[in-house]
């Protein structure tokens, strides 16, 4: 099994209309996927669906598309469905932004779709994000919820993110 795939990776500018079109596409994914996952008991905290398309957007199309996706997805989901709850929205926005940054940096550094790079992205944003969340809420047990409940979601991000990035690598 080949663990690395050469890929067309982009870094779109804010002046490019494609930046906003791709961001809207990925935000739509980040709205639909959580709705599906919330049909399963504890689907949100276990499967971490709100981060999935942010990973894809940032890795494939760069930080700007990723950042738009990272910020708009949780805010729009909150406004439409009150999920995530207002109390956790700051932590989710921090983690989403960290995900956008780490995915874009990994893609720019590795210049390919790599299973190890995607793992590094997922672990980096989760570990750093947990530290920020701990500072915000003052409770490590609460801050570490993604590591207590969200391992299936992290695995989906790692393997599912890699598989989707590999599938769209030549686009």
FIDO-813819 format. One record per residue: residue number from 1; x, z, y of N, C-alpha, C, O in turn; residue in one letter. Coordinates in steps of 0.05 Angstrom, whole numbers, plus 5000, padded with zeros to 4 digits. Atoms other than C-alpha are relative to their C-alpha. Layout:
residues N
i;nX;nZ;nY;caX;caZ;caY;cX;cZ;cY;oX;oZ;oY;aa
NUM;X;Z;Y;X;Z;Y;X;Z;Y;X;Z;Y;a
...
end
This chain:
residues 171
i;nX;nZ;nY;caX;caZ;caY;cX;cZ;cY;oX;oZ;oY;aa
1;5017;5000;4976;5000;5000;5000;5018;5000;5025;5034;5018;5028;x
2;4984;5002;4975;5030;4978;5066;4989;5021;5020;4965;5021;5026;x
3;5008;4979;4982;5028;5037;5114;5001;4993;5030;4994;5009;5047;x
4;4997;5009;4973;5042;4997;5177;4992;4971;5002;4999;4955;4985;x
5;5010;5027;4996;5008;4935;5204;5007;4991;5028;5001;5005;5047;x
6;4996;5010;4973;5032;4892;5261;4973;4994;5012;4954;4986;4998;x
7;5026;5002;4987;4977;4887;5312;5002;4990;5029;5023;4994;5041;x
8;5002;5006;4971;4956;4859;5379;4989;5025;5013;4966;5032;5010;x
9;5008;4976;4985;4954;4921;5423;5001;4993;5029;5018;4978;5038;x
10;5003;5008;4972;4933;4917;5495;5003;5025;5018;5001;5048;5009;x
11;5001;4980;4980;4940;4957;5559;4986;4988;5024;4998;4977;5042;x
12;5016;5013;4980;4883;4933;5603;5000;5016;5026;5001;5041;5025;x
13;5001;4988;4973;4881;4948;5678;4972;5005;5009;4953;4993;4998;x
14;5026;4994;4989;4824;4977;5718;4988;4976;5015;4964;4974;5019;x
15;5009;5023;4986;4820;4911;5755;4989;4978;4981;4979;4958;4990;x
16;5008;5019;5020;4804;4874;5690;4972;5007;4990;4967;5030;4981;x
17;5028;4995;5008;4729;4868;5674;4999;5007;4970;4981;5022;4961;x
18;5000;4993;5029;4747;4872;5599;5004;5030;4996;4994;5041;4976;x
19;4996;4971;5002;4769;4944;5611;4972;5014;4998;4968;5031;4981;x
20;5026;4988;4999;4697;4963;5628;4982;4992;4978;4966;5007;4968;x
21;5016;5010;5023;4665;4920;5575;5007;5014;4974;4990;5022;4959;x
22;4991;4987;5024;4708;4949;5520;4993;5030;5001;4984;5042;4981;x
23;5006;4971;4997;4698;5020;5547;4970;5004;4994;4963;5023;4980;x
24;5029;4997;5005;4622;5010;5547;4993;4997;4970;4977;5011;4959;x
25;5004;5004;5029;4625;4984;5475;5008;5025;4985;4993;5034;4967;x
26;4991;4976;5014;4665;5045;5452;4983;5024;5008;4979;5042;4991;x
27;5018;4978;4992;4621;5093;5492;4974;4998;4984;4964;5018;4974;x
28;5025;5004;5017;4560;5063;5456;5005;5010;4972;4988;5023;4960;x
29;4993;4990;5027;4595;5077;5390;5002;5030;5000;4993;5043;4980;x
30;4998;4971;4998;4610;5148;5413;4973;5013;5006;4971;5038;5005;x
31;5027;4989;4997;4536;5156;5429;4985;4998;4973;4971;5017;4965;x
32;5014;5005;5025;4509;5126;5364;5011;5017;4977;4995;5029;4962;x
33;4988;4986;5023;4558;5158;5315;4993;5030;5000;4985;5040;4978;x
34;5009;4972;5001;4544;5230;5336;4971;5004;4993;4964;5023;4980;x
35;5029;4998;5007;4469;5218;5331;4997;4998;4970;4981;5013;4958;x
36;5001;5002;5029;4479;5196;5259;5011;5025;4986;5000;5035;4967;x
37;4987;4976;5013;4525;5254;5243;4984;5025;5004;4985;5043;4987;x
38;5017;4976;4995;4477;5305;5273;4976;5001;4981;4961;5020;4981;x
39;5020;4999;5020;4428;5286;5218;5008;5017;4976;4992;5026;4961;x
40;4989;4984;5021;4474;5324;5171;5003;5029;5012;5012;5031;5035;x
41;4995;4973;4990;4475;5401;5178;5029;5004;5008;5047;4999;4993;x
42;4974;4995;4988;4534;5420;5222;5017;4974;5001;5042;4975;5001;x
43;4986;5025;4999;4551;5346;5226;5019;4996;5024;5040;4985;5021;x
44;4983;5002;4977;4579;5350;5296;5026;5015;4997;5048;5003;4999;x
45;4975;4985;5002;4629;5407;5287;5016;4994;4975;5041;4999;4974;x
46;4986;5006;5024;4647;5384;5217;5013;4972;5000;5035;4968;4992;x
47;4991;5028;5001;4654;5308;5226;5013;4991;5026;5026;4970;5027;x
48;4987;5006;4974;4678;5308;5300;4996;4971;5009;5015;4958;5016;x
49;5005;5029;4995;4644;5241;5313;5005;4991;5029;5010;4967;5034;x
50;4998;5007;4972;4651;5243;5389;5028;4989;5007;5032;4977;5028;x
51;4972;5008;4995;4726;5229;5384;5007;4973;4987;5027;4961;4995;x
52;4992;5023;5017;4726;5171;5335;5006;4974;5016;5028;4963;5014;x
53;4996;5026;4985;4717;5111;5382;5019;5003;5023;5029;4983;5033;x
54;4980;4996;4980;4760;5143;5435;5028;4994;4988;5045;4982;5002;x
55;4975;5006;5014;4817;5140;5385;5004;4969;4998;5026;4959;5004;x
56;4998;5029;5003;4803;5066;5371;5005;4987;5027;5022;4969;5029;x
57;4998;5013;4974;4794;5048;5444;5028;5004;5012;5039;4984;5022;x
58;4974;4994;4988;4859;5081;5466;5023;4987;4985;5041;4976;4997;x
59;4978;5012;5016;4902;5057;5409;5001;4970;5003;5022;4958;5006;x
60;5001;5029;4999;4878;4985;5412;5002;4989;5028;5015;4969;5032;x
61;5003;5012;4973;4863;4974;5486;5014;5016;5022;5012;5008;5045;x
62;4984;4986;4981;4906;5026;5521;4987;5023;5013;4963;5029;5008;x
63;5008;4975;4988;4900;5088;5562;4975;4998;5018;4958;5015;5018;x
64;5022;5002;4981;4851;5062;5614;4973;4997;4986;4954;5011;4993;x
65;5025;5003;5016;4798;5039;5564;4995;5027;4986;4972;5036;4985;x
66;5003;4975;5014;4811;5103;5525;4990;5023;5019;4973;5039;5011;x
67;5007;4979;4981;4805;5148;5587;4970;4997;5008;4956;5017;5009;x
68;5028;5005;4993;4739;5116;5608;4982;5009;4977;4961;5022;4981;x
69;5016;4993;5024;4713;5125;5537;5001;5030;4996;4980;5042;4990;x
70;4997;4972;5004;4740;5196;5533;4983;5017;5019;4973;5038;5012;x
71;5015;4985;4980;4705;5219;5596;4970;4993;4999;4953;5011;5000;x
72;5028;5008;5000;4641;5179;5594;4984;5008;4975;4961;5016;4977;x
73;5014;4994;5025;4624;5192;5521;4988;5028;4999;4964;5031;4995;x
74;5012;4973;5001;4616;5268;5524;4980;5005;5022;4960;5018;5018;x
75;5018;4995;4977;4584;5267;5593;4973;4986;4995;4952;4999;4999;x
76;5025;5014;5005;4532;5214;5574;4985;5013;4977;4960;5016;4978;x
77;5013;4986;5022;4518;5249;5508;4987;5026;5009;4965;5032;5001;x
78;5011;4975;4990;4508;5314;5544;4975;4995;5017;4955;5009;5014;x
79;5023;5006;4983;4462;5283;5596;4976;4990;4984;4953;4997;4991;x
80;5022;5011;5016;4420;5246;5544;4989;5019;4979;4965;5020;4975;x
81;5009;4985;5024;4418;5295;5486;5007;5030;5002;5002;5045;4983;x
82;4991;4972;4997;4446;5362;5513;5021;5008;4979;5024;5031;4973;x
83;4979;4996;5020;4501;5354;5461;5024;4983;5008;5020;4958;5011;x
84;4992;4972;5004;4555;5375;5469;4987;5018;5022;4981;5009;5044;x
85;5011;4980;4982;4529;5438;5502;5018;5003;5024;5042;4998;5023;x
86;4985;4997;4975;4551;5451;5574;5023;5019;4997;5044;5015;5009;x
87;4979;4980;5003;4592;5511;5552;5026;4988;4987;5048;4997;4993;x
88;4976;5012;5013;4638;5468;5508;5009;4974;5012;5029;4963;5003;x
89;4993;5026;4988;4639;5406;5551;5028;4999;5012;5042;4979;5008;x
90;4973;5001;4990;4703;5425;5588;5022;4997;4978;5040;4981;4981;x
91;4980;5002;5022;4742;5435;5523;4999;4973;4987;5020;4962;4980;x
92;5002;5027;5012;4715;5370;5494;5011;4979;5018;5024;4960;5008;x
93;4988;5019;4981;4734;5332;5557;5030;5001;4999;5044;4981;5001;x
94;4971;4996;5001;4804;5361;5553;5010;4986;4974;5029;4971;4975;x
95;4991;5012;5026;4811;5342;5479;4997;4970;5000;5014;4956;4990;x
96;5004;5029;4999;4782;5273;5491;5021;4986;5017;5032;4965;5010;x
97;4980;5011;4983;4830;5260;5548;5027;5001;4987;5043;4982;4989;x
98;4975;4998;5016;4888;5285;5506;5002;4979;4979;5022;4966;4974;x
99;5001;5020;5021;4866;5239;5450;5006;4972;5012;5021;4957;5001;x
100;4996;5026;4987;4864;5179;5498;5030;4997;5006;5042;4976;5001;x
101;4971;5002;4993;4935;5195;5522;5018;4998;4976;5036;4981;4976;x
102;4983;5001;5023;4966;5209;5455;4997;4974;4984;5017;4963;4974;x
103;5004;5025;5015;4935;5148;5422;5013;4976;5014;5026;4960;5002;x
104;4987;5021;4985;4958;5102;5478;5030;5001;4998;5043;4981;4995;x
105;4971;4997;5001;5028;5130;5477;5010;4993;4972;5030;4979;4969;x
106;4992;5007;5027;5032;5125;5401;5000;4970;4995;5019;4958;4984;x
107;5002;5029;5004;5009;5053;5401;5022;4985;5015;5034;4967;5005;x
108;4979;5013;4984;5057;5034;5457;5028;5005;4988;5045;4988;4989;x
109;4974;4993;5012;5115;5069;5421;5004;4986;4973;5025;4974;4969;x
110;4997;5011;5027;5102;5046;5350;4996;4969;4999;5008;4956;4983;x
111;5006;5028;4998;5075;4977;5370;4988;4988;4975;4990;4964;4969;x
112;5014;5009;5024;5036;4973;5305;4979;5020;4993;4978;5042;5005;x
113;5019;4981;5010;4980;5006;5268;5013;5014;4976;5019;5002;4956;x
114;4985;4984;5020;5013;5061;5228;4984;5024;4992;4973;5039;5009;x
115;5014;4977;5010;4982;5113;5184;5012;5026;5010;4998;5045;5017;x
116;4987;4976;4990;5034;5164;5206;4995;5004;5030;4992;5026;5040;x
117;5006;4999;4971;5023;5147;5280;4972;5011;5005;4968;5027;5023;x
118;5028;4990;4997;4948;5158;5273;4998;5029;4993;4985;5044;5007;x
119;5000;4972;5007;4960;5224;5238;5013;5016;5023;5002;5037;5031;x
120;4987;4986;4978;5008;5244;5294;4981;5003;5024;4981;5024;5038;x
121;5020;4999;4978;4954;5227;5346;4980;5021;4995;4975;5038;5012;x
122;5021;4981;5006;4901;5267;5311;5010;5029;5001;4997;5046;5013;x
123;4989;4973;4999;4945;5328;5301;5008;5009;5028;5004;5032;5036;x
124;4991;4993;4973;4974;5325;5371;4977;5008;5018;4978;5029;5031;x
125;5021;4993;4982;4909;5323;5409;4985;5025;4991;4975;5040;5007;x
126;5014;4976;5010;4878;5376;5364;5016;5026;5005;5005;5046;5014;x
127;4984;4976;4996;4936;5425;5368;5002;5007;5030;4998;5030;5038;x
128;4998;4995;4971;4947;5417;5443;4972;5007;5012;4970;5025;5028;x
129;5027;4994;4991;4871;5416;5455;4991;5027;4992;4977;5040;5008;x
130;5007;4973;5009;4862;5480;5415;5014;5020;5018;5001;5040;5025;x
131;4986;4982;4982;4914;5514;5459;4985;5001;5027;4981;5023;5038;x
132;5015;5000;4975;4876;5492;5522;4973;5014;4997;4964;5029;5014;x
133;5026;4988;5004;4810;5513;5492;5003;5031;4997;4986;5045;5007;x
134;4994;4971;5002;4840;5581;5475;5003;5012;5028;4992;5034;5033;x
135;4997;4990;4973;4860;5589;5548;4972;5001;5014;4966;5020;5028;x
136;5027;5001;4987;4789;5568;5570;4981;5022;4990;4968;5035;5007;x
137;5020;4981;5011;4749;5613;5523;5011;5027;4995;4996;5047;4992;x
138;4988;4974;5004;4799;5669;5512;4997;5010;4972;5001;5034;4967;x
139;5004;4991;5028;4784;5671;5437;5011;4979;4981;5001;4957;4979;x
140;4987;5019;5018;4830;5638;5387;4982;4991;4977;4982;4968;4970;x
141;5018;5007;5023;4778;5640;5331;4980;4978;5009;4976;4959;4994;x
142;5018;5021;4989;4729;5600;5374;5015;4974;5005;5006;4953;4999;x
143;4984;5023;4992;4784;5554;5399;5008;4984;4975;5012;4959;4977;x
144;4990;5013;5024;4806;5538;5328;4977;4989;4982;4982;4984;4959;x
145;5023;5009;5016;4737;5516;5306;5005;4973;4986;4997;4969;4963;x
146;4995;5026;5012;4760;5444;5294;5017;5003;4975;5015;4987;4956;x
147;4984;4996;5023;4812;5470;5246;4986;5017;4978;4993;5015;4954;x
148;5015;4985;5020;4763;5517;5212;4978;4983;4988;4973;4985;4964;x
149;5023;5015;5011;4705;5468;5205;5005;4969;5001;4992;4955;4985;x
150;4998;5029;4995;4729;5399;5228;5021;4985;4984;5027;4962;4991;x
151;4980;5015;5017;4781;5381;5175;4988;4974;4990;5002;4953;4990;x
152;5011;5026;5009;4733;5329;5146;5000;4979;5022;5006;4956;5018;x
153;5000;5018;4977;4726;5298;5215;5028;4990;5007;5031;4967;5014;x
154;4972;5009;4994;4801;5297;5226;5009;4980;4979;5024;4961;4985;x
155;4992;5019;5021;4810;5262;5159;4986;4974;5004;4998;4952;5000;x
156;5014;5025;4994;4757;5211;5179;5014;4986;5023;5017;4962;5023;x
157;4985;5012;4978;4794;5200;5244;5026;4988;4991;5033;4965;4998;x
158;4974;5009;5009;4860;5193;5208;4996;4975;4982;5007;4953;4989;x
159;5003;5023;5019;4839;5147;5150;4981;4979;5010;4986;4955;5008;x
160;5019;5019;4990;4778;5116;5181;5010;4985;5025;5006;4961;5029;x
161;4988;5012;4977;4813;5105;5247;5022;4979;4993;5023;4958;5004;x
162;4979;5019;5009;4872;5073;5212;4988;4975;4988;4996;4953;4994;x
163;5013;5023;5013;4826;5029;5170;4987;4981;5020;4990;4957;5018;x
164;5013;5016;4980;4786;5005;5230;5021;4986;5018;5018;4962;5024;x
165;4979;5013;4984;4849;4993;5272;5014;4978;4985;5021;4957;4996;x
166;4987;5021;5017;4880;4955;5214;4981;4976;4998;4991;4953;4999;x
167;5019;5022;5002;4816;4914;5207;4999;4983;5025;4994;4958;5023;x
168;5001;5015;4974;4817;4894;5281;5027;4994;5011;5029;4986;5034;x
169;4973;5003;4990;4892;4889;5286;5007;4973;5012;5022;4972;5032;x
170;4993;5027;4990;4895;4814;5298;4982;4990;5022;4987;4969;5033;x
171;5018;5008;4979;4838;4811;5348;5012;5004;5028;4999;4998;5048;x
end
